[in-house]
Amino acid sequence: MDSDLSMQLVAARSAPTQAAMQNAMLKKSNEMDQMVVDMIAQSTQAPPPPGQGTRVDKLA
């Protein structure tokens, strides 16, 4: 019975630590995914053609 109680106490103490580690890993994974998305989005943006954006067309 004592070993069961001690195992329960160990499990109760390790659960928050394990949850915090899982949360940190999920956060890091999300940050890395976002960095990849940002790199792809940045590389797909083509520069505007020469002359575009130099004047405002008020007739449009």
SVG drawing of the C-alpha trace seen along z (x, -y; Angstrom):
<svg xmlns="http://www.w3.org/2000/svg" viewBox="-13 -62 25 64">
<polyline fill="none" stroke="black" stroke-width="0.4" points="0.0,0.0 2.9,-2.4 4.4,-1.9 1.0,-2.6 0.7,-5.8 4.3,-6.9 3.7,-6.0 0.6,-8.2 2.5,-11.1 5.3,-10.8 2.7,-10.7 0.9,-13.7 4.2,-15.7 5.3,-14.8 2.0,-15.5 2.3,-19.4 5.9,-19.1 5.0,-16.9 2.1,-19.2 4.5,-22.2 7.0,-20.4 4.3,-19.4 3.1,-23.0 6.6,-24.3 7.2,-21.8 3.9,-22.7 4.7,-26.4 8.1,-25.9 6.6,-23.7 4.1,-26.4 6.8,-29.1 8.8,-27.0 5.8,-26.4 5.0,-30.1 8.6,-30.9 8.3,-28.5 5.0,-30.1 6.6,-33.6 9.6,-32.5 7.3,-31.1 5.1,-34.1 8.1,-36.5 9.7,-34.6 6.4,-34.5 5.9,-38.2 7.2,-39.5 8.4,-43.1 6.1,-45.4 6.9,-46.1 8.9,-49.2 6.7,-52.3 3.9,-50.8 2.9,-52.9 4.6,-56.1 1.4,-58.0 -2.2,-57.9 -4.8,-57.3 -7.7,-59.7 -9.8,-58.6 -10.2,-55.1"/>
</svg>
